[in-house]
Amino acid sequence: MKLLSANVGVPREVVANSRPVTTGIFKQPIAGRVFVRSLNIDGDRQADLTVHGGIDKAVYAYPHEHYAFWESELGRRDFTFGQFGENLTTSGLLEDDVRIGDILAIGNARFEVSQPRVPCYKLALRMEMPRFPKLFLQSQRTGFYLRVVQEGEIGAGDAISRIATDPQQMTVREVFDVAYGESAGRSDFQRAVEMPSLAESWREMFAERLAEK
């Protein structure tokens, strides 16, 4: 498992449907090493803190393995690291293997997996495709958000080590399936609600659905 690129960006204004929109989704790779803090990576900022950033979504990781899928699916060859708005472009960490609550060591920083990513319309702006967020969800290639549990320095080429995991916890893919699949039942919602490492907003969503069962 390896960190291929660390990517950052600051909010900038773009035009969407003839209206100005401010977004931090345009990330660029960092040359050299960079410090990771509790709420973001140095040089990175989120535009709308009501839906982006915070403790549970401090850093976003996306598997580089998915790049080939999207290049083939979309017929494109123009992707660069950070293409999907990710802070960390990784190798060897996929949604059906990574579990909520996994602790990952990169450089001397430590991260905890907190939730899958659900894209907003700003990903469509980044990809220059209005329908891309829908395709992204359908693909289940979501990547995952990370909490920063130990601040530290990271850089492209660093090994990624999983230093703690609990096989009883759901994988990122399983959590996504409970939220967006059609077969989830009461026991699935109950299991999700009881995962303390799952982001609070997701546990609240599952608790509401559990109450409706």
N, CA, C and O of each residue as an XYZ file, in Angstrom:
852
protein
N       0.860     -1.190      0.000
C       0.000      0.000      0.000
C       0.890      1.232      0.000
O       1.908      1.286      0.690
N       0.484      2.222     -0.790
C       1.384      3.343     -1.019
C       0.607      4.626     -1.281
O      -0.481      4.604     -1.857
N       1.184      5.746     -0.848
C       0.661      7.059     -1.192
C       1.328      7.513     -2.480
O       2.537      7.743     -2.511
N       0.546      7.640     -3.536
C       1.099      8.044     -4.821
C       1.219      9.553     -4.944
O       2.140     10.061     -5.583
N       0.278     10.270     -4.325
C       0.303     11.732     -4.422
C      -0.501     12.340     -3.282
O      -1.543     11.813     -2.893
N      -0.005     13.454     -2.751
C      -0.772     14.289     -1.822
C      -1.170     15.537     -2.592
O      -0.334     16.163     -3.244
N      -2.458     15.904     -2.517
C      -2.996     16.962     -3.369
C      -3.741     17.991     -2.535
O      -4.460     17.634     -1.601
N      -3.574     19.260     -2.864
C      -4.250     20.326     -2.136
C      -4.791     21.367     -3.112
O      -4.398     21.425     -4.277
N      -5.693     22.178     -2.602
C      -6.230     23.277     -3.397
C      -6.957     24.257     -2.499
O      -7.476     23.879     -1.449
N      -6.995     25.493     -2.903
C      -7.743     26.515     -2.168
C      -8.976     26.878     -2.977
O      -8.980     26.725     -4.198
N     -10.027     27.359     -2.313
C     -11.254     27.709     -3.039
C     -10.998     28.720     -4.154
O     -10.227     29.667     -4.000
N     -11.665     28.488     -5.272
C     -11.600     29.427     -6.380
C     -12.966     29.508     -7.029
O     -13.797     28.612     -6.877
N     -13.186     30.578     -7.745
C     -14.494     30.812     -8.355
C     -14.516     30.296     -9.786
O     -13.629     30.588    -10.589
N     -15.555     29.521    -10.083
C     -15.796     29.060    -11.446
C     -17.241     29.397    -11.801
O     -18.022     29.797    -10.937
N     -17.587     29.234    -13.061
C     -18.940     29.545    -13.511
C     -19.688     28.249    -13.775
O     -19.199     27.374    -14.490
N     -20.876     28.129    -13.192
C     -21.741     26.973    -13.411
C     -23.141     27.471    -13.719
O     -23.733     28.205    -12.927
N     -23.669     27.076    -14.862
C     -24.995     27.540    -15.280
C     -25.098     29.064    -15.226
O     -26.085     29.631    -14.759
N     -24.039     29.699    -15.723
C     -23.971     31.163    -15.816
C     -23.923     31.862    -14.464
O     -24.137     33.071    -14.369
N     -23.639     31.089    -13.419
C     -23.547     31.682    -12.074
C     -22.192     31.356    -11.460
O     -21.662     30.269    -11.689
N     -21.617     32.283    -10.678
C     -20.331     32.006    -10.027
C     -20.498     31.019     -8.876
O     -21.448     31.106     -8.097
N     -19.572     30.092     -8.783
C     -19.567     29.090     -7.720
C     -18.151     29.023     -7.157
O     -17.178     28.993     -7.911
N     -18.042     28.999     -5.854
C     -16.737     28.874     -5.205
C     -16.531     27.435     -4.767
O     -17.389     26.862     -4.096
N     -15.404     26.847     -5.139
C     -15.145     25.450     -4.822
C     -13.662     25.209     -4.581
O     -12.808     25.873     -5.168
N     -13.373     24.262     -3.719
C     -11.997     23.863     -3.451
C     -11.672     22.510     -4.047
O     -10.689     21.885     -3.650
N     -12.482     22.038     -5.002
C     -12.326     20.682     -5.525
C     -11.154     20.536     -6.485
O     -10.738     19.419     -6.792
N     -10.626     21.646     -6.956
C      -9.513     21.575     -7.903
C      -8.207     21.410     -7.124
O      -7.622     22.386     -6.654
N      -7.764     20.165     -6.998
C      -6.561     19.845     -6.231
C      -5.366     19.632     -7.161
O      -5.508     19.151     -8.285
N      -4.200     20.001     -6.666
C      -2.962     19.821     -7.409
C      -1.950     19.057     -6.552
O      -1.892     19.258     -5.339
N      -1.160     18.192     -7.167
C      -0.148     17.451     -6.403
C       0.879     18.373     -5.746
O       1.226     19.425     -6.283
N       1.348     17.959     -4.588
C       2.361     18.689     -3.843
C       3.733     18.102     -4.166
O       3.909     16.884     -4.170
N       4.690     18.964     -4.432
C       6.068     18.524     -4.594
C       6.722     18.508     -3.216
O       6.711     19.514     -2.506
N       7.286     17.376     -2.844
C       7.920     17.275     -1.532
C       6.938     16.857     -0.458
O       5.878     16.305     -0.755
N       7.287     17.117      0.778
C       6.493     16.670      1.912
C       5.621     17.809      2.431
O       5.913     18.986      2.217
N       4.533     17.427      3.126
C       3.580     18.421      3.602
C       3.047     17.986      4.962
O       2.995     16.793      5.261
N       2.654     18.946      5.774
C       2.176     18.644      7.115
C       0.658     18.498      7.111
O      -0.060     19.302      6.516
N       0.197     17.469      7.779
C      -1.237     17.211      7.930
C      -1.673     17.664      9.316
O      -1.092     17.264     10.324
N      -2.708     18.506      9.354
C      -3.229     18.991     10.627
C      -4.611     18.382     10.883
O      -5.132     17.642     10.048
N      -5.187     18.691     12.018
C      -6.410     18.007     12.446
C      -7.588     18.224     11.504
O      -8.479     17.378     11.428
N      -7.605     19.344     10.787
C      -8.752     19.638      9.932
C      -8.430     19.671      8.443
O      -9.344     19.720      7.620
N      -7.169     19.646      8.086
C      -6.825     19.611      6.669
C      -5.310     19.477      6.511
O      -4.560     19.421      7.486
N      -4.893     19.428      5.249
C      -3.480     19.411      4.905
C      -3.038     20.841      4.646
O      -3.796     21.622      4.070
N      -1.840     21.199      5.054
C      -1.345     22.544      4.800
C      -1.487     22.879      3.313
O      -1.063     22.115      2.447
N      -2.086     24.027      3.042
C      -2.287     24.442      1.662
C      -3.634     24.042      1.094
O      -3.951     24.382     -0.046
N      -4.434     23.321      1.876
C      -5.745     22.873      1.403
C      -6.851     23.563      2.194
O      -6.736     23.754      3.405
N      -7.913     23.932      1.502
C      -9.052     24.554      2.163
C     -10.345     24.079      1.505
O     -10.352     23.693      0.336
N     -11.437     24.109      2.266
C     -12.759     23.786      1.738
C     -13.566     25.077      1.603
O     -13.436     25.994      2.414
N     -14.398     25.130      0.566
C     -15.162     26.354      0.308
C     -16.417     26.440      1.168
O     -16.729     27.507      1.696
N     -17.138     25.336      1.314
C     -18.404     25.333      2.040
C     -18.296     24.378      3.214
O     -18.451     23.168      3.048
N     -18.036     24.903      4.380
C     -17.804     24.072      5.557
C     -19.077     23.444      6.109
O     -19.012     22.636      7.035
N     -20.228     23.800      5.557
C     -21.462     23.148      6.006
C     -21.572     21.732      5.452
O     -22.275     20.900      6.025
N     -20.891     21.448      4.352
C     -20.977     20.117      3.744
C     -19.613     19.487      3.493
O     -19.533     18.303      3.168
N     -18.548     20.254      3.637
C     -17.205     19.734      3.409
C     -16.338     20.003      4.627
O     -16.600     20.923      5.401
N     -15.304     19.190      4.787
C     -14.363     19.405      5.872
C     -14.910     19.014      7.227
O     -15.917     18.313      7.325
N     -14.240     19.470      8.270
C     -14.606     19.072      9.621
C     -13.812     17.850     10.056
O     -13.064     17.268      9.271
N     -13.983     17.468     11.316
C     -13.221     16.352     11.883
C     -13.425     15.069     11.081
O     -12.457     14.370     10.782
N     -14.667     14.753     10.731
C     -14.958     13.480     10.066
C     -14.574     13.467      8.592
O     -14.475     12.398      7.990
N     -14.358     14.630      8.007
C     -14.004     14.709      6.584
C     -12.793     15.620      6.381
O     -12.767     16.459      5.481
N     -11.802     15.434      7.233
C     -10.622     16.293      7.170
C      -9.796     16.026      5.917
O      -9.245     16.952      5.323
N      -9.712     14.760      5.518
C      -8.876     14.346      4.393
C      -9.649     13.325      3.568
O     -10.312     12.445      4.116
N      -9.558     13.451      2.251
C     -10.269     12.529      1.362
C      -9.269     11.706      0.561
O      -8.358     12.255     -0.059
N      -9.445     10.382      0.576
C      -8.568      9.464     -0.138
C      -9.314      8.790     -1.279
O     -10.479      8.420     -1.138
N      -8.634      8.635     -2.410
C      -9.251      7.971     -3.559
C      -8.254      6.985     -4.173
O      -7.104      7.341     -4.430
N      -8.700      5.739     -4.407
C      -7.803      4.728     -4.962
C      -7.425      5.014     -6.420
O      -8.290      5.249     -7.264
N      -6.141      4.991     -6.693
C      -5.678      5.204     -8.063
C      -6.133      4.084     -8.983
O      -6.210      4.275    -10.197
N      -6.434      2.931     -8.428
C      -6.926      1.822     -9.241
C      -8.173      2.213    -10.034
O      -8.421      1.655    -11.103
N      -8.950      3.151     -9.532
C     -10.187      3.556    -10.216
C      -9.938      4.465    -11.414
O     -10.811      4.630    -12.266
N      -8.764      5.045    -11.477
C      -8.466      5.942    -12.597
C      -8.614      5.218    -13.931
O      -9.189      5.768    -14.871
N      -8.101      3.988    -14.025
C      -8.174      3.233    -15.283
C      -9.624      2.955    -15.668
O      -9.989      3.018    -16.842
N     -10.451      2.647    -14.658
C     -11.870      2.410    -14.940
C     -12.509      3.645    -15.564
O     -13.202      3.550    -16.577
N     -12.270      4.806    -14.954
C     -12.908      6.024    -15.448
C     -12.336      6.462    -16.796
O     -13.062      7.005    -17.629
N     -11.063      6.235    -17.010
C     -10.484      6.549    -18.317
C     -11.157      5.733    -19.404
O     -11.473      6.251    -20.475
N     -11.379      4.436    -19.122
C     -12.051      3.572    -20.091
C     -13.517      3.932    -20.232
O     -14.034      4.004    -21.348
N     -14.195      4.160    -19.115
C     -15.630      4.441    -19.118
C     -15.942      5.755    -19.837
O     -16.944      5.861    -20.544
N     -15.079      6.745    -19.652
C     -15.352      8.075    -20.194
C     -14.586      8.368    -21.477
O     -14.813      9.388    -22.127
N     -13.676      7.466    -21.834
C     -12.882      7.685    -23.039
C     -11.954      8.882    -22.913
O     -11.795      9.655    -23.857
N     -11.340      9.034    -21.738
C     -10.481     10.188    -21.482
C      -9.083      9.742    -21.088
O      -8.888      8.655    -20.544
N      -8.117     10.600    -21.374
C      -6.727     10.328    -21.003
C      -6.076     11.580    -20.417
O      -4.858     11.745    -20.477
N      -6.898     12.450    -19.855
C      -6.387     13.734    -19.369
C      -6.328     13.822    -17.851
O      -6.157     14.914    -17.310
N      -6.464     12.702    -17.151
C      -6.509     12.739    -15.698
C      -5.133     12.985    -15.099
O      -4.122     12.489    -15.596
N      -5.118     13.762    -14.018
C      -3.912     13.965    -13.219
C      -4.257     13.667    -11.765
O      -5.433     13.633    -11.402
N      -3.244     13.452    -10.934
C      -3.493     13.202     -9.515
C      -4.338     14.334     -8.927
O      -4.111     15.512     -9.203
N      -5.312     13.945     -8.115
C      -6.256     14.913     -7.563
C      -7.478     15.110     -8.435
O      -8.303     15.980     -8.157
N      -7.609     14.310     -9.494
C      -8.682     14.474    -10.475
C     -10.069     14.434     -9.851
O     -10.977     15.127    -10.312
N     -10.241     13.635     -8.814
C     -11.564     13.460     -8.216
C     -11.719     14.277     -6.933
O     -12.587     14.001     -6.105
N     -10.869     15.277     -6.786
C     -10.930     16.144     -5.619
C     -10.291     15.542     -4.384
O     -10.485     16.035     -3.273
N      -9.524     14.468     -4.581
C      -8.945     13.788     -3.424
C      -7.670     14.463     -2.945
O      -6.902     15.021     -3.728
N      -7.470     14.396     -1.634
C      -6.225     14.852     -1.028
C      -5.131     13.800     -1.144
O      -3.957     14.125     -1.317
N      -5.531     12.537     -1.046
C      -4.577     11.432     -1.102
C      -4.953     10.499     -2.240
O      -6.045      9.931     -2.249
N      -4.057     10.341     -3.192
C      -4.237      9.342     -4.238
C      -3.446      8.116     -3.801
O      -2.225      8.177     -3.655
N      -4.145      7.003     -3.593
C      -3.537      5.843     -2.956
C      -3.469      4.648     -3.890
O      -4.139      4.604     -4.922
N      -2.657      3.692     -3.513
C      -2.575      2.404     -4.197
C      -2.682      1.305     -3.153
O      -2.008      1.343     -2.124
N      -3.546      0.310     -3.432
C      -3.645     -0.846     -2.548
C      -4.717     -0.764     -1.483
O      -4.794     -1.636     -0.618
N      -5.557      0.279     -1.528
C      -6.641      0.426     -0.554
C      -7.956      0.587     -1.304
O      -8.215      1.636     -1.894
N      -8.781     -0.444     -1.282
C     -10.048     -0.406     -2.001
C     -11.227     -0.472     -1.039
O     -11.098     -0.956      0.086
N     -12.367      0.015     -1.488
C     -13.544      0.171     -0.631
C     -14.059     -1.144     -0.062
O     -14.644     -1.159      1.021
N     -13.853     -2.244     -0.772
C     -14.361     -3.518     -0.262
C     -13.380     -4.211      0.679
O     -13.627     -5.329      1.133
N     -12.266     -3.539      0.968
C     -11.286     -4.080      1.907
C     -11.077     -3.154      3.100
O     -10.825     -3.617      4.212
N     -11.181     -1.848      2.869
C     -10.984     -0.877      3.939
C     -12.228     -0.827      4.827
O     -13.348     -0.739      4.325
N     -12.030     -0.883      6.143
C     -13.152     -0.884      7.084
C     -13.257      0.449      7.825
O     -12.263      1.132      8.070
N     -14.478      0.786      8.165
C     -14.691      1.954      9.023
C     -13.921      1.734     10.326
O     -13.998      0.666     10.932
N     -13.189      2.749     10.741
C     -12.391      2.646     11.966
C     -10.974      2.167     11.754
O     -10.174      2.200     12.688
N     -10.633      1.717     10.541
C      -9.251      1.328     10.270
C      -8.324      2.516     10.561
O      -8.644      3.660     10.237
N      -7.190      2.231     11.168
C      -6.177      3.252     11.418
C      -5.045      3.044     10.415
O      -4.455      1.967     10.332
N      -4.758      4.101      9.658
C      -3.736      4.051      8.625
C      -2.572      4.954      9.016
O      -2.768      6.086      9.460
N      -1.363      4.439      8.846
C      -0.159      5.217      9.101
C       0.463      5.608      7.770
O       0.747      4.757      6.927
N       0.671      6.907      7.593
C       1.359      7.433      6.416
C       2.372      8.441      6.926
O       2.005      9.382      7.631
N       3.649      8.260      6.581
C       4.674      9.099      7.180
C       4.581      8.982      8.692
O       4.504      7.874      9.223
N       4.586     10.105      9.387
C       4.382     10.035     10.840
C       3.001     10.545     11.244
O       2.768     10.871     12.408
N       2.087     10.610     10.273
C       0.689     10.954     10.543
C      -0.141      9.686     10.667
O       0.227      8.635     10.142
N      -1.272      9.797     11.372
C      -2.171      8.667     11.538
C      -3.594      9.116     11.199
O      -4.016     10.216     11.556
N      -4.318      8.242     10.504
C      -5.657      8.562     10.016
C      -6.628      7.452     10.401
O      -6.240      6.293     10.544
N      -7.911      7.828     10.569
C      -8.965      6.855     10.841
C     -10.043      6.971      9.770
O     -10.525      8.067      9.483
N     -10.415      5.847      9.185
C     -11.443      5.824      8.148
C     -12.799      6.126      8.775
O     -13.188      5.491      9.756
N     -13.524      7.100      8.207
C     -14.759      7.559      8.845
C     -16.027      7.341      8.028
O     -17.092      7.153      8.616
N     -15.958      7.359      6.684
C     -17.182      7.229      5.889
C     -16.848      7.157      4.402
O     -15.751      7.540      3.993
N     -17.795      6.664      3.585
C     -17.637      6.779      2.129
C     -17.840      8.233      1.710
O     -18.290      9.067      2.496
N     -17.498      8.514      0.458
C     -17.744      9.851     -0.077
C     -19.028      9.830     -0.910
O     -19.253      8.922     -1.710
N     -19.848     10.832     -0.709
C     -21.017     11.067     -1.557
C     -20.766     12.394     -2.272
O     -20.632     13.425     -1.612
N     -20.701     12.395     -3.589
C     -20.304     13.610     -4.301
C     -21.417     14.645     -4.377
O     -22.601     14.307     -4.393
N     -21.018     15.904     -4.424
C     -21.967     16.975     -4.702
C     -21.759     17.429     -6.145
O     -20.926     16.878     -6.864
N     -22.509     18.422     -6.552
C     -22.467     18.873     -7.940
C     -21.111     19.440     -8.336
O     -20.816     19.576     -9.523
N     -20.278     19.774     -7.339
C     -18.983     20.358     -7.673
C     -18.046     19.347     -8.329
O     -17.128     19.732     -9.052
N     -18.272     18.063     -8.083
C     -17.496     17.055     -8.809
C     -17.828     17.110    -10.299
O     -16.964     16.869    -11.142
N     -19.068     17.424    -10.615
C     -19.457     17.590    -12.016
C     -18.683     18.742    -12.652
O     -18.287     18.664    -13.815
N     -18.471     19.809    -11.883
C     -17.695     20.931    -12.399
C     -16.254     20.519    -12.665
O     -15.666     20.883    -13.683
N     -15.695     19.754    -11.732
C     -14.303     19.311    -11.887
C     -14.140     18.415    -13.108
O     -13.149     18.508    -13.832
N     -15.121     17.548    -13.328
C     -15.039     16.602    -14.439
C     -15.607     17.172    -15.735
O     -15.497     16.557    -16.796
N     -16.218     18.357    -15.636
C     -16.857     18.994    -16.795
C     -17.911     18.075    -17.406
O     -18.038     17.966    -18.626
N     -18.667     17.416    -16.518
C     -19.726     16.482    -16.917
C     -20.884     16.612    -15.942
O     -20.762     16.143    -14.810
N     -21.998     17.221    -16.317
C     -23.123     17.393    -15.394
C     -23.629     16.093    -14.785
O     -24.095     16.090    -13.646
N     -23.547     14.996    -15.518
C     -24.100     13.737    -15.018
C     -23.083     12.914    -14.237
O     -23.405     11.813    -13.789
N     -21.873     13.417    -14.063
C     -20.841     12.574    -13.459
C     -21.131     12.160    -12.022
O     -20.870     11.005    -11.685
N     -21.657     13.027    -11.149
C     -21.945     12.561     -9.781
C     -22.850     11.320     -9.756
O     -22.666     10.436     -8.919
N     -23.811     11.256    -10.658
C     -24.686     10.080    -10.716
C     -23.888      8.845    -11.129
O     -24.059      7.774    -10.546
N     -23.023      8.984    -12.124
C     -22.188      7.869    -12.554
C     -21.253      7.429    -11.436
O     -20.999      6.240    -11.246
N     -20.754      8.404    -10.711
C     -19.835      8.136     -9.604
C     -20.515      7.273     -8.543
O     -19.940      6.289     -8.076
N     -21.725      7.639     -8.167
C     -22.472      6.848     -7.188
C     -22.786      5.455     -7.704
O     -22.639      4.470     -6.979
N     -23.218      5.372     -8.953
C     -23.563      4.075     -9.528
C     -22.362      3.133     -9.572
O     -22.517      1.917     -9.455
N     -21.181      3.689     -9.741
C     -19.970      2.871     -9.855
C     -19.552      2.263     -8.522
O     -18.839      1.260     -8.501
N     -19.982      2.851     -7.414
C     -19.580      2.467     -6.057
C     -18.083      2.673     -5.816
O     -17.542      2.198     -4.818
N     -17.431      3.367     -6.710
C     -16.012      3.701     -6.543
C     -15.937      5.069     -5.855
O     -15.656      6.087     -6.488
N     -16.192      5.064     -4.568
C     -16.438      6.315     -3.837
C     -15.209      6.908     -3.185
O     -15.176      8.109     -2.915
N     -14.191      6.090     -2.924
C     -13.138      6.540     -2.037
C     -13.683      6.675     -0.624
O     -14.795      6.229     -0.340
N     -12.904      7.291      0.266
C     -13.342      7.372      1.661
C     -12.678      8.553      2.355
O     -11.585      8.989      1.996
N     -13.387      9.050      3.363
C     -12.885     10.156      4.165
C     -12.120      9.634      5.372
O     -12.330      8.515      5.841
N     -11.218     10.494      5.857
C     -10.355     10.148      6.979
C     -10.369     11.241      8.038
O     -10.370     12.431      7.722
N     -10.378     10.826      9.285
C     -10.064     11.727     10.389
C      -8.546     11.730     10.576
O      -7.874     10.746     10.270
N      -8.026     12.823     11.070
C      -6.613     12.894     11.437
C      -6.513     12.627     12.937
O      -6.937     13.450     13.748
N      -5.958     11.488     13.297
C      -5.844     11.142     14.723
C      -4.459     11.446     15.269
O      -4.255     11.468     16.483
N      -3.514     11.678     14.379
C      -2.193     12.147     14.792
C      -1.633     13.023     13.678
O      -1.428     12.556     12.557
N      -1.391     14.275     13.985
C      -0.833     15.175     12.987
C       0.591     14.739     12.639
O       1.293     14.144     13.457
N       0.997     15.047     11.410
C       2.338     14.662     10.994
C       2.605     15.012      9.552
O       1.788     15.654      8.890
N       3.747     14.587      9.073
C       4.207     14.920      7.734
C       4.080     13.716      6.811
O       4.385     12.588      7.196
N       3.626     13.970      5.592
C       3.483     12.914      4.601
C       4.065     13.390      3.273
O       4.325     14.579      3.085
N       4.265     12.439      2.351
C       4.737     12.802      1.027
C       4.535     11.663      0.053
O       4.456     10.502      0.457
N       4.451     11.982     -1.212
C       4.299     10.961     -2.247
C       5.414      9.931     -2.124
O       6.578     10.274     -1.916
N       5.038      8.673     -2.256
C       5.997      7.588     -2.129
C       5.994      6.928     -0.767
O       6.565      5.849     -0.602
N       5.356      7.563      0.221
C       5.280      6.963      1.556
C       4.493      5.665      1.510
O       3.488      5.555      0.808
N       4.966      4.683      2.270
C       4.187      3.459      2.465
C       2.970      3.775      3.319
O       3.012      4.655      4.179
N       1.893      3.052      3.076
C       0.688      3.140      3.911
C       0.566      1.833      4.683
O       0.533      0.757      4.085
N       0.501      1.920      5.987
C       0.353      0.732      6.823
C      -0.975      0.783      7.551
O      -1.357      1.816      8.100
N      -1.671     -0.335      7.550
C      -2.895     -0.427      8.354
C      -2.477     -0.967      9.712
O      -2.132     -2.141      9.844
N      -2.510     -0.109     10.717
C      -1.967     -0.498     12.018
C      -3.051     -0.950     12.994
O      -2.738     -1.447     14.076
N      -4.316     -0.785     12.625
C      -5.413     -1.288     13.455
C      -6.630     -1.494     12.572
O      -6.933     -0.676     11.705
N      -7.318     -2.596     12.806
C      -8.561     -2.875     12.085
C      -9.422     -3.785     12.944
O      -8.914     -4.506     13.802
N     -10.718     -3.748     12.710
C     -11.658     -4.599     13.433
C     -12.507     -5.326     12.397
O     -13.337     -4.697     11.742
N     -12.322     -6.628     12.233
C     -13.064     -7.379     11.213
C     -14.567     -7.385     11.432
O     -15.319     -7.772     10.538
N     -15.014     -6.962     12.604
C     -16.452     -6.901     12.860
C     -17.085     -5.632     12.294
O     -18.308     -5.533     12.196
N     -16.254     -4.670     11.926
C     -16.782     -3.419     11.396
C     -17.061     -3.545      9.897
O     -16.423     -4.339      9.206
N     -18.010     -2.764      9.407
C     -18.345     -2.781      7.991
C     -17.225     -2.177      7.155
O     -16.498     -1.289      7.600
N     -17.109     -2.679      5.938
C     -16.208     -2.042      4.993
C     -16.866     -0.761      4.468
O     -18.060     -0.536      4.665
N     -16.080      0.052      3.812
C     -16.617      1.262      3.181
C     -17.704      0.887      2.181
O     -18.743      1.545      2.116
N     -17.473     -0.159      1.410
C     -18.461     -0.594      0.421
C     -19.748     -1.064      1.090
O     -20.840     -0.765      0.607
N     -19.632     -1.791      2.185
C     -20.826     -2.275      2.871
C     -21.657     -1.115      3.415
O     -22.885     -1.138      3.324
N     -21.004     -0.110      3.975
C     -21.739      1.053      4.474
C     -22.453      1.756      3.326
O     -23.608      2.160      3.458
N     -21.763      1.899      2.210
C     -22.373      2.532      1.041
C     -23.586      1.728      0.579
O     -24.621      2.306      0.247
N     -23.468      0.411      0.557
C     -24.575     -0.435      0.113
C     -25.778     -0.321      1.042
O     -26.920     -0.333      0.583
N     -25.528     -0.209      2.352
C     -26.642     -0.040      3.283
C     -27.354      1.278      3.012
O     -28.580      1.355      3.094
N     -26.588      2.310      2.690
C     -27.173      3.629      2.461
C     -27.890      3.731      1.126
O     -28.935      4.375      1.033
N     -27.336      3.097      0.077
C     -27.849      3.327     -1.270
C     -28.359      2.073     -1.982
O     -28.913      2.163     -3.077
N     -28.175      0.912     -1.365
C     -28.703     -0.310     -1.958
C     -30.190     -0.466     -1.656
O     -30.786      0.351     -0.954
N     -30.766     -1.518     -2.194
C     -32.202     -1.731     -2.041
C     -32.535     -2.884     -1.109
O     -33.708     -3.152     -0.849
N     -31.509     -3.574     -0.600
C     -31.782     -4.780      0.183
C     -31.488     -4.629      1.667
O     -31.628     -5.592      2.420
N     -31.085     -3.443      2.104
C     -30.740     -3.266      3.515
C     -31.964     -3.440      4.404
O     -33.049     -2.941      4.103
N     -31.765     -4.156      5.501
C     -32.853     -4.393      6.444
C     -32.541     -3.791      7.806
O     -31.529     -3.114      7.986
N     -33.412     -4.042      8.743
C     -33.283     -3.468     10.084
C     -31.943     -3.824     10.725
O     -31.320     -2.969     11.356
N     -31.494     -5.052     10.576
C     -30.238     -5.463     11.204
C     -29.052     -4.716     10.620
O     -28.089     -4.430     11.331
N     -29.112     -4.393      9.323
C     -28.031     -3.645      8.691
C     -27.958     -2.227      9.247
O     -26.875     -1.736      9.562
N     -29.107     -1.573      9.367
C     -29.132     -0.225      9.926
C     -28.659     -0.232     11.384
O     -27.930      0.661     11.815
N     -29.086     -1.251     12.133
C     -28.682     -1.355     13.532
C     -27.168     -1.511     13.647
O     -26.534     -0.872     14.487
N     -26.603     -2.352     12.811
C     -25.159     -2.566     12.833
C     -24.406     -1.277     12.515
O     -23.398     -0.965     13.148
N     -24.902     -0.537     11.536
C     -24.251      0.715     11.156
C     -24.328      1.749     12.282
O     -23.349      2.436     12.573
N     -25.484      1.848     12.901
C     -25.675      2.809     13.984
C     -24.710      2.535     15.135
O     -24.270      3.463     15.813
N     -24.383      1.271     15.353
C     -23.567      0.881     16.501
C     -22.064      0.969     16.241
O     -21.272      0.583     17.100
N     -21.658      1.469     15.071
C     -20.227      1.622     14.783
C     -19.761      3.003     15.250
O     -20.067      3.999     14.594
N     -19.041      3.087     16.348
C     -18.666      4.408     16.887
C     -17.740      5.203     15.980
O     -17.701      6.431     16.064
N     -16.997      4.527     15.116
C     -16.060      5.231     14.244
C     -16.717      5.778     12.988
O     -16.114      6.583     12.279
N     -17.943      5.357     12.701
C     -18.659      5.894     11.548
C     -19.018      7.350     11.823
O     -19.416      7.693     12.936
N     -18.879      8.198     10.823
C     -19.167      9.623     10.990
C     -20.550      9.824     11.595
O     -21.495      9.108     11.263
N     -20.658     10.798     12.478
C     -21.908     11.043     13.206
C     -23.082     11.280     12.267
O     -24.187     10.805     12.527
N     -22.858     12.007     11.183
C     -23.955     12.295     10.256
C     -24.503     11.018      9.628
O     -25.706     10.913      9.390
N     -23.638     10.056      9.360
C     -24.090      8.786      8.795
C     -24.842      7.964      9.837
O     -25.857      7.343      9.520
N     -24.356      7.954     11.072
C     -25.054      7.206     12.121
C     -26.440      7.803     12.368
O     -27.401      7.073     12.611
N     -26.540      9.119     12.304
C     -27.847      9.762     12.471
C     -28.788      9.382     11.331
O     -29.970      9.122     11.557
N     -28.263      9.352     10.111
C     -29.081      8.956      8.962
C     -29.595      7.531      9.126
O     -30.770      7.256      8.883
N     -28.710      6.627      9.540
C     -29.118      5.239      9.711
C     -30.089      5.081     10.885
O     -30.983      4.235     10.839
N     -29.920      5.881     11.921
C     -30.841      5.823     13.056
C     -32.247      6.236     12.626
O     -33.233      5.648     13.070
N     -32.335      7.236     11.770
C     -33.641      7.672     11.253
C     -34.287      6.564     10.427
O     -35.489      6.321     10.536
N     -33.498      5.902      9.612
C     -34.062      4.819      8.794
C     -34.450      3.627      9.653
O     -35.435      2.944      9.373
N     -33.678      3.382     10.694
C     -34.003      2.293     11.608
C     -35.341      2.573     12.297
O     -36.145      1.660     12.488
N     -35.576      3.819     12.665
C     -36.817      4.189     13.328
C     -38.012      4.013     12.420
O     -39.137      3.844     12.890
N     -37.773      4.052     11.124
C     -38.872      3.925     10.157
C     -39.210      2.475      9.864
O     -40.253      2.185      9.277
N     -38.322      1.550     10.275
C     -38.546      0.134      9.991
C     -39.594     -0.470     10.927
O     -39.904     -1.657     10.823
